Amino acid sequence: MFRKYISSLVLLATIHFAEAQTFIQAYQNRANQVSQSNVNTYLQEFEALGVKRTGTTQNTNAFNWIKNKYTSFGYNTAHFQEHSWTANGLSSKNFIVTKTGTLYPNKFVIVCGHFDSINGPGTNDNGSGTSIILEIARILKDIPTEYSIKFIHFSGEEQGLLGSSRYVSEIVNGTSPKMDIKVVVNLDQVGGLATKANTKLYHDKDQSAPNSNNAAAAIAVQELANCTTLYSPLGVDFDPAESTDYVPFQQNGEIITGYWEFEGGYSNPYVHTANDLYVNMDPVYVFNVGKAAVGAIQHFAVASTSILAVEDISLSKILESVEFYPNPAKNTLNLKMDNPSKAFTFELTDMSGSQILINKKNAHQIDISHLKAGVYLGTITIDSEKVTKKIIIE
């Protein structure tokens, strides 16, 4: 995605999102199901597929990889739509998965992002957004939602929003009556930088013509940000809408918002280069954005509030309590968590995903004096559930 702002005036609200925003434990429980291990795997597999330039074999391979992930989650052909398109001499396909709502099956919350890349594998731009969409779809697969959800993976974004433009003109407006869309939430370039403390998230504001949808979009972006505060550890900031796949929807009069990595005075030097790689990202940041997104999509789609079993909630709280200290650490790394008697495994990997150390002895103090200085990922596993945090060794 090219970082390009679109701006205009914000008018008074004409459409309101009726659902009140308060903390919902069931939403948090599901946000806690985002798996760092899954995120790492998605990112690494996405990277291994190579440069996914629209119209190439690698692009087709990425399309099939995404489709296979949904099949592994339990979705089937009844949920799938393959939207073939041709534009500017390029041909490709968008992949759409529809989860039908219980009360409003013909009104849609769209969760989208692109899977094509340019000049490099695009592990951040946009393997990061792709990975989070996959986790949302996996976690919400069997959760009843009042509104229908469409998970959409676009191609052709890097050549000028080709796939999303064709989807809006051929599918959204080609439906009779026109497709009824509640909100479009786009995920693009949310991987952060390995060398930064990635603790904030941008939330995208629609400030562009047509102005008729701007005020309702302003409400949506605030609700999106509220969910980030409620269901993730990330801080909140705002930026104008980017030149990415929600733009054709916005120009069609739809309500749009989305996420962008918080750059806070720096620009990502790796995007659109051969070095847009896993090793240069912050997978823990992707994990945290995923928690925010799972909370938000439940809010917009109004998910069931049935909660997990008591023992699962307890386990989630234990995992949430995990702390590594000191951080940065030098010779010894200490582990703190609620219920320290709970059996666990500790694993340390480098930023490329290679295992450096594994400890199966429930040790709360780990010798790291033999390790090189650098950034690592520490993972605690309890009863097959995991939490991963970034660790800096000096």
C-alpha positions as CSV (number, residue, x, y, z in Angstrom):
1,M,0.0,0.0,0.0
2,F,1.2,3.5,-0.8
3,R,1.0,5.9,2.1
4,K,-1.3,8.5,0.6
5,Y,-3.9,10.5,2.6
6,I,-7.3,11.4,1.4
7,S,-9.0,14.3,3.2
8,S,-12.1,16.5,3.4
9,L,-14.6,17.9,5.8
10,V,-16.6,15.9,8.4
11,L,-20.3,16.5,8.4
12,L,-23.0,15.8,11.0
13,A,-23.9,12.1,11.6
14,T,-26.8,10.7,9.7
15,I,-26.4,7.1,10.5
16,H,-25.6,5.7,14.0
17,F,-24.2,2.5,15.3
18,A,-26.8,1.5,17.9
19,E,-24.8,-1.0,19.9
20,A,-23.5,0.3,23.2
21,Q,-19.8,-0.1,23.8
22,T,-19.0,-1.6,27.2
23,F,-16.5,-4.3,28.0
24,I,-17.9,-7.7,27.2
25,Q,-16.1,-10.7,28.8
26,A,-17.1,-13.1,26.0
27,Y,-15.5,-10.8,23.5
28,Q,-12.3,-10.6,25.5
29,N,-12.3,-14.4,25.9
30,R,-12.4,-14.7,22.1
31,A,-9.8,-12.0,21.6
32,N,-7.6,-14.0,23.9
33,Q,-7.9,-17.0,21.5
34,V,-5.7,-15.2,19.0
35,S,-2.7,-17.5,18.7
36,Q,0.8,-16.1,18.5
37,S,1.9,-19.4,17.1
38,N,-0.7,-19.2,14.4
39,V,0.3,-15.6,13.5
40,N,4.0,-16.6,13.3
41,T,3.1,-19.6,11.1
42,Y,0.9,-17.5,8.8
43,L,3.5,-14.8,8.3
44,Q,6.3,-17.3,7.6
45,E,4.2,-19.3,5.2
46,F,3.1,-16.2,3.5
47,E,6.7,-15.0,3.1
48,A,7.7,-18.4,1.7
49,L,5.2,-18.0,-1.2
50,G,7.5,-15.3,-2.6
51,V,6.6,-12.1,-4.5
52,K,2.9,-12.2,-5.1
53,R,2.7,-9.7,-8.0
54,T,-0.8,-9.7,-9.5
55,G,-1.2,-12.0,-12.4
56,T,1.7,-14.2,-11.5
57,T,1.9,-17.9,-10.4
58,Q,3.0,-16.8,-7.0
59,N,-0.2,-14.7,-6.7
60,T,-2.3,-17.7,-7.6
61,N,-0.4,-19.8,-5.1
62,A,-1.2,-17.2,-2.4
63,F,-4.9,-17.3,-3.3
64,N,-4.9,-21.1,-3.0
65,W,-3.0,-20.9,0.3
66,I,-5.7,-18.6,1.8
67,K,-8.5,-20.8,0.5
68,N,-6.9,-23.9,2.1
69,K,-6.6,-22.1,5.4
70,Y,-10.4,-21.5,5.4
71,T,-11.0,-25.1,4.5
72,S,-8.9,-26.1,7.5
73,F,-11.0,-23.9,9.8
74,G,-14.1,-25.8,8.7
75,Y,-15.5,-23.4,6.1
76,N,-16.6,-25.0,2.8
77,T,-17.6,-24.2,-0.8
78,A,-21.0,-22.9,0.5
79,H,-19.2,-20.1,2.2
80,F,-16.8,-19.4,-0.7
81,Q,-16.9,-17.0,-3.6
82,E,-14.1,-16.6,-6.2
83,H,-14.4,-13.3,-7.9
84,S,-12.4,-13.2,-11.1
85,W,-11.6,-9.9,-12.6
86,T,-9.5,-8.2,-15.4
87,A,-8.2,-4.6,-15.3
88,N,-5.3,-2.7,-16.9
89,G,-4.1,-5.8,-18.6
90,L,-4.0,-7.9,-15.4
91,S,-6.2,-10.8,-14.4
92,S,-6.6,-12.2,-10.9
93,K,-9.2,-13.3,-8.3
94,N,-10.5,-12.0,-5.0
95,F,-11.4,-14.6,-2.4
96,I,-14.6,-14.0,-0.4
97,V,-15.9,-16.0,2.6
98,T,-19.3,-15.3,3.9
99,K,-20.5,-16.2,7.5
100,T,-24.3,-15.7,7.6
101,G,-25.8,-13.6,10.4
102,T,-28.7,-14.8,12.6
103,L,-30.9,-11.7,12.6
104,Y,-29.7,-9.6,9.6
105,P,-28.4,-12.1,7.0
106,N,-28.5,-9.6,4.2
107,K,-26.6,-6.8,5.9
108,F,-22.8,-7.2,6.0
109,V,-19.8,-6.3,8.1
110,I,-16.8,-6.5,5.6
111,V,-13.3,-7.4,6.9
112,C,-10.8,-7.0,4.1
113,G,-7.2,-6.7,3.1
114,H,-5.0,-7.4,0.1
115,F,-2.7,-10.5,-0.4
116,D,-0.7,-9.3,-3.5
117,S,2.7,-7.8,-3.0
118,I,5.2,-5.9,-5.1
119,N,9.1,-6.1,-5.3
120,G,9.2,-8.4,-2.3
121,P,7.2,-11.1,-0.4
122,G,5.2,-8.4,1.4
123,T,5.2,-10.1,4.8
124,N,4.2,-6.9,6.5
125,D,2.4,-5.4,3.4
126,N,0.2,-7.3,3.6
127,G,0.9,-10.7,5.2
128,S,0.2,-9.0,8.5
129,G,-3.4,-8.0,7.6
130,T,-4.0,-11.3,5.9
131,S,-2.9,-13.2,9.0
132,I,-5.2,-11.3,11.3
133,I,-8.2,-11.8,8.9
134,L,-7.5,-15.5,9.0
135,E,-7.4,-15.5,12.8
136,I,-10.7,-13.5,13.1
137,A,-12.3,-16.0,10.7
138,R,-11.0,-19.0,12.6
139,I,-12.1,-17.7,16.0
140,L,-15.5,-16.6,15.0
141,K,-16.3,-19.6,12.7
142,D,-18.9,-21.1,15.1
143,I,-19.9,-17.9,17.0
144,P,-23.4,-16.6,16.2
145,T,-23.4,-13.0,15.0
146,E,-26.5,-10.9,14.3
147,Y,-25.0,-9.4,11.1
148,S,-23.4,-11.4,8.3
149,I,-19.6,-11.1,8.0
150,K,-17.7,-11.2,4.7
151,F,-13.9,-11.9,4.9
152,I,-12.4,-10.6,1.7
153,H,-8.9,-11.0,0.4
154,F,-8.2,-8.7,-2.5
155,S,-5.6,-8.9,-5.2
156,G,-4.4,-6.0,-7.4
157,E,-4.1,-3.5,-4.6
158,E,-0.5,-2.5,-5.4
159,Q,-1.5,-1.8,-9.0
160,G,-4.1,0.7,-8.0
161,L,-6.8,-1.0,-5.9
162,L,-7.9,-3.0,-8.9
163,G,-9.4,-6.0,-7.2
164,S,-11.4,-4.0,-4.7
165,S,-12.6,-1.5,-7.3
166,R,-13.9,-4.4,-9.5
167,Y,-15.5,-6.0,-6.5
168,V,-17.5,-2.8,-5.7
169,S,-18.5,-2.2,-9.3
170,E,-19.3,-5.8,-10.2
171,I,-20.5,-7.4,-7.0
172,V,-21.6,-4.7,-4.5
173,N,-23.3,-2.6,-7.1
174,G,-24.1,-5.6,-9.3
175,T,-26.4,-7.0,-6.6
176,S,-30.1,-6.3,-6.9
177,P,-30.9,-4.6,-4.7
178,K,-27.4,-3.2,-4.1
179,M,-25.4,-5.0,-1.3
180,D,-26.3,-3.6,2.1
181,I,-23.0,-2.9,4.0
182,K,-22.9,-1.9,7.6
183,V,-19.2,-1.1,7.8
184,V,-16.0,-2.0,6.0
185,V,-12.9,-2.6,8.2
186,N,-9.6,-2.9,6.3
187,L,-6.3,-4.4,7.6
188,D,-3.2,-3.3,5.8
189,Q,0.4,-3.0,6.9
190,V,0.1,-3.7,10.6
191,G,3.4,-5.5,11.2
192,G,5.4,-2.9,12.9
193,L,9.2,-2.8,13.0
194,A,11.4,-5.3,14.9
195,T,13.6,-2.4,16.2
196,K,10.7,-0.3,17.6
197,A,8.5,-0.5,20.7
198,N,5.3,-1.0,18.8
199,T,2.7,0.0,21.5
200,K,0.2,2.1,19.5
201,L,-2.1,1.6,16.6
202,Y,-3.5,4.0,14.0
203,H,-7.2,4.0,13.3
204,D,-8.2,5.3,9.9
205,K,-10.6,8.2,9.5
206,D,-12.7,8.9,6.4
207,Q,-12.3,12.6,5.6
208,S,-12.8,12.4,1.9
209,A,-15.6,13.2,-0.6
210,P,-18.4,12.1,-0.8
211,N,-19.1,13.8,2.5
212,S,-22.4,12.1,3.1
213,N,-20.7,9.1,4.8
214,N,-18.0,10.9,6.7
215,A,-19.9,11.6,10.0
216,A,-21.1,8.0,10.3
217,A,-17.6,6.8,9.5
218,A,-16.3,9.1,12.3
219,I,-18.5,7.2,14.7
220,A,-17.3,3.9,13.4
221,V,-13.6,4.8,13.7
222,Q,-14.2,5.8,17.3
223,E,-15.9,2.6,18.1
224,L,-13.0,0.7,16.4
225,A,-10.6,2.6,18.7
226,N,-12.7,1.9,21.7
227,C,-12.4,-1.8,21.0
228,T,-8.7,-1.5,20.8
229,T,-8.6,0.0,24.3
230,L,-11.1,-2.6,25.6
231,Y,-9.6,-5.8,24.1
232,S,-5.9,-5.2,23.5
233,P,-2.9,-3.7,25.3
234,L,-2.3,-1.2,22.4
235,G,-2.6,2.5,22.7
236,V,-4.8,4.5,20.2
237,D,-4.1,7.2,17.7
238,F,-5.8,8.3,14.4
239,D,-4.7,9.0,10.9
240,P,-6.6,10.0,7.7
241,A,-7.8,7.2,5.5
242,E,-5.0,5.6,3.3
243,S,-5.0,4.7,-0.3
244,T,-6.0,1.1,0.2
245,D,-8.8,-1.3,-0.4
246,Y,-11.6,0.5,1.5
247,V,-11.3,3.5,-0.8
248,P,-13.6,2.1,-3.6
249,F,-16.2,1.3,-0.9
250,Q,-15.8,4.9,0.5
251,Q,-16.3,6.4,-2.9
252,N,-19.4,4.2,-3.3
253,G,-20.9,5.9,-0.2
254,E,-20.1,3.1,2.3
255,I,-18.9,3.5,5.9
256,I,-15.2,2.6,6.2
257,T,-12.4,2.4,8.7
258,G,-9.3,0.3,9.3
259,Y,-6.0,-0.2,11.0
260,W,-2.4,1.0,10.1
261,E,0.8,0.4,12.0
262,F,1.7,3.4,14.2
263,E,4.8,4.9,12.8
264,G,5.2,7.7,15.4
265,G,7.7,9.8,13.5
266,Y,9.3,7.1,11.4
267,S,8.5,5.6,8.1
268,N,8.8,1.8,7.4
269,P,11.9,1.5,5.2
270,Y,11.1,-2.1,4.1
271,V,7.7,-1.8,2.5
272,H,7.7,-2.5,-1.2
273,T,11.2,-3.8,-1.0
274,A,12.8,-7.3,-1.0
275,N,13.4,-6.8,2.8
276,D,9.7,-6.7,3.7
277,L,10.4,-9.8,5.7
278,Y,9.4,-11.5,9.0
279,V,12.7,-10.8,10.6
280,N,12.2,-7.0,10.2
281,M,8.7,-7.1,11.7
282,D,7.2,-7.4,15.2
283,P,5.0,-10.5,15.3
284,V,3.9,-9.7,18.8
285,Y,2.5,-6.4,17.5
286,V,0.5,-8.4,14.8
287,F,-0.8,-10.6,17.7
288,N,-2.0,-7.5,19.6
289,V,-3.6,-5.9,16.6
290,G,-5.4,-9.2,16.1
291,K,-6.8,-9.1,19.6
292,A,-8.1,-5.6,18.9
293,A,-9.6,-6.7,15.6
294,V,-11.4,-9.7,17.0
295,G,-13.0,-7.5,19.7
296,A,-14.0,-4.9,17.1
297,I,-15.5,-7.3,14.6
298,Q,-17.6,-8.9,17.3
299,H,-18.8,-5.5,18.3
300,F,-19.8,-4.5,14.7
301,A,-21.4,-7.8,13.9
302,V,-22.9,-8.1,17.4
303,A,-21.6,-11.5,18.5
304,S,-23.1,-13.9,20.9
305,T,-22.3,-13.2,24.6
306,S,-22.2,-16.8,25.6
307,I,-18.9,-17.2,27.5
308,L,-16.2,-19.9,27.8
309,A,-16.2,-22.5,30.5
310,V,-14.8,-21.2,33.9
311,E,-11.6,-23.2,33.5
312,D,-10.9,-21.6,30.1
313,I,-11.5,-18.1,31.5
314,S,-9.1,-18.9,34.3
315,L,-6.5,-20.1,31.9
316,S,-6.9,-17.0,29.8
317,K,-6.3,-14.8,32.9
318,I,-3.2,-16.8,33.8
319,L,-1.8,-16.3,30.3
320,E,-2.7,-12.6,30.4
321,S,-0.7,-12.2,33.6
322,V,2.6,-13.6,32.2
323,E,5.5,-11.1,32.6
324,F,9.2,-11.5,31.7
325,Y,11.5,-9.3,33.7
326,P,13.8,-7.5,33.6
327,N,13.3,-6.6,30.0
328,P,15.8,-5.8,28.6
329,A,17.6,-8.7,30.4
330,K,21.3,-9.6,30.6
331,N,22.2,-12.8,32.4
332,T,18.9,-14.0,33.9
333,L,15.3,-13.8,32.7
334,N,12.6,-14.1,35.3
335,L,9.0,-15.2,34.7
336,K,6.0,-14.0,36.7
337,M,2.4,-15.2,36.3
338,D,-0.8,-15.8,38.3
339,N,-1.0,-19.4,39.7
340,P,2.7,-20.1,39.4
341,S,2.1,-23.8,40.2
342,K,0.4,-24.3,36.8
343,A,2.5,-26.6,34.5
344,F,4.0,-24.7,31.6
345,T,6.6,-24.9,28.9
346,F,8.9,-21.9,28.0
347,E,10.3,-21.5,24.5
348,L,12.7,-18.8,23.2
349,T,12.9,-18.2,19.5
350,D,14.8,-15.6,17.5
351,M,12.9,-13.2,15.1
352,S,13.3,-15.6,12.2
353,G,11.4,-18.2,14.1
354,S,14.4,-20.5,14.9
355,Q,14.2,-22.2,18.3
356,I,17.0,-21.0,20.6
357,L,15.9,-22.5,23.9
358,I,13.2,-24.6,25.4
359,N,12.6,-25.3,29.0
360,K,10.0,-27.9,30.1
361,K,10.8,-27.8,33.8
362,N,8.4,-25.1,34.9
363,A,11.4,-22.9,35.7
364,H,10.6,-19.3,36.7
365,Q,14.2,-18.2,36.3
366,I,16.1,-18.8,33.0
367,D,19.8,-18.6,32.4
368,I,20.3,-16.4,29.2
369,S,24.0,-15.6,29.8
370,H,25.1,-17.6,26.8
371,L,22.8,-15.9,24.3
372,K,23.8,-13.1,22.0
373,A,22.3,-9.7,22.4
374,G,19.2,-9.1,20.3
375,V,15.5,-9.3,20.1
376,Y,13.8,-12.6,20.8
377,L,10.3,-14.0,21.3
378,G,9.4,-15.8,24.6
379,T,6.5,-18.2,24.5
380,I,4.7,-19.8,27.5
381,T,2.5,-22.8,26.7
382,I,-0.2,-24.0,29.1
383,D,-2.5,-26.9,28.1
384,S,-1.9,-26.1,24.4
385,E,-2.8,-22.4,24.9
386,K,0.1,-19.9,24.3
387,V,1.1,-16.4,24.9
388,T,4.2,-14.8,23.3
389,K,6.0,-11.6,24.3
390,K,9.0,-9.8,22.9
391,I,12.2,-10.0,25.0
392,I,15.3,-7.9,24.5
393,I,18.6,-9.4,25.6
394,E,21.6,-7.1,26.2
